[in-house]
Amino acid sequence: MAHQHVVILGGTGFVGRHLVPRLLGDGHRVTVLSRALHADTRTALPPGAELREGDPFDAGFLRDAFEDADAVINLVGILNEDGDSGSGFERVFIGLTEAVIAAMQAAGVRRLLQMSALHAGEGDSHYLQARGRAEREVLASRLDWTVFRPSVIAGPGDGLFCRFDQLLRIAPALPIGRADARFQPVWVGDVVEAFARALRDPASIGQRYDLVGPEVLTLAEIVRMTAQARGRHRAVIALPEVLGRLQAEIGEHLPGKPISRDNWRSLQTDSVSDDDGLARLGIARTAVTPLLPQILGAPARG
């Protein structure tokens, strides 16, 4: 396998912290771009990763960063924006993707691996619509692209089980809207493996891969499993539609936005797929529920 120079945007995020050491272990040279290199940014990445500080929307900075790259990986993403206009998602997903494509073309780099989301472009949420428009920019770019479309990604420090774990620590009961919304959580290690294999396999060029796990879980089941893994007895209250909407409206204005209007819109589209993109890459899917103690840092139980 030829070793490559891989430049990663979003390399200090959840997936990036797992992907960077894997690519270094494969012998690749890895450069991570970051807007601000704080001490915690540096400690989030293993020795051997190169860090470059700069504005990813600066065409000159990106072009220089890509100058001797063999491939670019764009992992940048947000789950919420300031306000509810869609402009925050448009900037992060569409604007940044356009900047990356232009800089790659200017630097003569052809290989792009783009993180997207399952059902990008579907439904009414600003998040999914912006993801879909970013995908269309990639497909129209004439680069050697590969697009990954995961369901919710599970692993230590994730925004799914770990997020609910934090809420369940303080809440004797947890009311949730769209309790029957369905997900196929995908193990972060499988996502990392998909990127690593696609990077070295030219057959992945021009392909989009749905990344989903083998288990279909409702939102209520995810919350209950999280509580049980910690040995907590918590009531999960499924809210009717009108109260679920009200919860999202209230959450929109709370610190950290535990749930937002756009989260609510996203929940209207089940995050499941019949297309096993992992199998197409030769990867056996990992069930996440047996790994809950590892995800949460809870002791394993017999």
N, C-alpha and C positions, 0 to 999 in steps of 0.2 A: 504494500500500500504506500503510495507516494505521500510524503509528509507535506503539508500545506501551511501557508500563513493565513490564518482565519481571523478576521476582524469581527468583533461581536458588539452590537448595540443592545443594551439591556442585560449585560453580562453579570451585573451585581444583583439582579432580581432573583426570584425564587427558582426558576428553571436554570438561569445562568449559573447560579452557585453550584448546581449539580453538573451542568454541561461543561463548564470550563475545565475542571480537573479531569473529566473523561477525555476531552480532546488533547489536553497536555499528556495524559497517559498514553494516548495513541501516537504520540510523537509530533503532533502539530505545534507550530508556533502560534500562540494566541495573544491577540491584542484586544483589550476591552476598552471601549470608549465610554467616558463618563463626564457628565456636566460638571461635577465637583468631586474631587478626590479627597474626601474626608478620611479620617483615621479608620472609621468603621468600614468605609468602602474598601480600603486596602486590606483590612483583615478579613473581609468577606471572600477574598480570592486567594488561591494557593500560590506559593512561591513558583515562579516561572512564568506567570501571566504578566504581560506587559500592560500598563495602564496609561492611557492618554486622556488628558483633560481638555475639554473644549465644548463648544456649543454644537450639538448635532444638526441644528438648523443652519449652521454656517457652511455655505457651499465650499469655501476654501479649506476649512478644517476637515470636512469629510473627504474631499478630493485628496488632500495630503495624506490622510490616514489610510486611504484605500490604495495609495500609489503602488505599493509592492505586494498587495494582497492577492491571494488566489481565490478567496471566497469571503462573502459577507453573510453574517447571520443577524437577522433583525428580530430580537425578542421583546422589544419595547411594548409595554401595554399598561393600561390602567383599567380599573373596574368602575370607578366613579369619576365625575368631573365636577368642577365648580359650577353651581347652577344646574339648569336642566335644558339647555338650548341645543346641545349636541356639538357645540363649537370646540369644547375640550377634547372630545373623542376625535373630531375631524382633524385637529392639529396633531395629536399624538399618532393617530393611525394613518390618515391620508397625507397630511402635510409632511410628516417625517418619511413616510414611504416614498413620496415623490422626490424628496431631497436625497434619499439614499440612492434611488435609481439614477437620478441625474449625475450624482457624484461618481457612481460606478461607471457610468457611460463615459464620463470625462476622464476617468483614470484608466479606462480600458479593462475593467474587471467584469467578468461575465457571470460568475456563479453566485446566486442569491438563494439563501434558505430563509423563508419568511414564516414567522409564527402568525397564525390567524386564530379563528375560533370556529367550533362546530356550528353549522347553520349560519355562517357569516352571510349577510345580505338578506336574511329572511326576517320576518316579524316586523314589529314597530319600534323596537328599542333603538336609541341612538347608537348604543354600543355595537350591536350586530350590524346595523346599517353601515356604520363607519368601517368596521372590519371588512364588510363586503366590498365597499368601494376601494379600499386599500388592495384587496385581492385583485380587483379588476385592473388596477394600475400595474400590478406585478405581471399579470397575464399579458397585458398590452406592451410590456417593456422590451420584448425580444431578448431579454437576458436568459441565461440558463437557470431558470427558477425551479424551486420546489416549495410547495406550500403545505403547512401542517395545520390541521383543524381539530384541536383537542376538545373533548368535553372538559369538565372541571378536572384539574390536575391535583392528585393527592400525594402527600409526602410530608416529612417532618417540616414544620413551619409553614404549611399550606394555608390557603385562604378559605378552606372548606371545613374540614374536621377541626382544625386548630382554632379557626375563627369561632365556631360554635362552642368549642371547649371553653373559650374565654367567657362567652355569654353565660354558659351553664354553671360556671363557678359561682356566680352571684345571683342567678335567677332561680327561685324555687319552682317556677313554671315558665315555659317559653311558648308564647303564642306566635304562630307563624302563618303567614298567608301563602296560598298556593302550596299547601302541604303535600298535595299529590303530584307536584311537578317532578318529572323523572330525569335522572342523570345516569351516565355511565362513567363513573370516576376512573381516570387512567393514572396508573402509577408513574411518578416522575421519572423513575429509572427507565421505564419503557419509552417515555418521551425522549429522554437523552439518547437512548439506543437508536431511536428512529433518526434523530439528527446525525448521529455519528455514522450510521450506515448509509444514509442518503449522501453524506459528504463524500464518501469514497465510491459510490455506485452511480455511474453515469446514467443507468437506466431510470433513476429517480428524477432526472431532468424533465420538466414539463408535466410533472405529476402533482396531484393534490391528494393528501392522505388524511382521512378521518381517523383520529386517534381516540379510541374508546376502550374501556376495560370490559371484562366479561360479565360484570354484574350491573343490573339495572336497579337503581335504588330511588325511592321517592325522597323528597326533602324531609318528610317526617321520619322516615327510616334512618336517614343520615344523622339527624339530631338524636334520635333514641339510641343508636349505636354508639354515638360519641359519649352520651351520658353513661351507658352501661359499661363502656371500656374503662371509665374512671370509677366505677362502682357508685355512681350517683343516682339517686332516685329523683327523677324530674318528670313533671307532667308536660307533655307536648300537646298544645291546644291548637287544633286546626281551625283557623279563622274562616268565616264565610267571606265571599268575594268583597262585599262592601267594607268589611272591617279590615281585610287584607290591604285594600287600597288606602284606607285611612292610616294604617300602620306605616305604609310606604311614604305617605304624605308627611307624617310626623317625623319619620326617620330621615327624610330629606333635610331637615333643619337641625338634626342632632350632631354633636361633634363626632367626626369619623364616619358619618353616614352608615350606621349599621345596616340599613336598607334604604334604598332611594326609589324615586319614581321609575327611573330607568331600569333598576334591578327588577322591579315589579313587571315592567314590560318584557324584559328578557325572560322572566319565568313563565311567560305565556307560551314559549316555544320549548318543548322538551329537548333536553340536551342528550339525545340518543341517536344512534346510527346503525344501520345494517351493514355498512361498508367497513370491514375490518382492515384499516390501513396498516396496522401493525403486522398482520399476517402477510400482507403484500410485500412487506420488507423483511419477511422471514423471522418475525419476532413473536414469541408466544406471550399472550396477554397475561398480566399479573393481576390476580384478585386483590383488592385493597383492604377488604374487611378483615382478613386474617392479620394484616399488618398494622391495625389500629394501635396496638400498644407501642409499636415503633414510631408511628406517626405522632402520637400524643406524648411520647416519653413516659407512658404509663407502664407499670410492671406487667409482664405477661402472666396470664392466668391459666390454670389447668382446666 
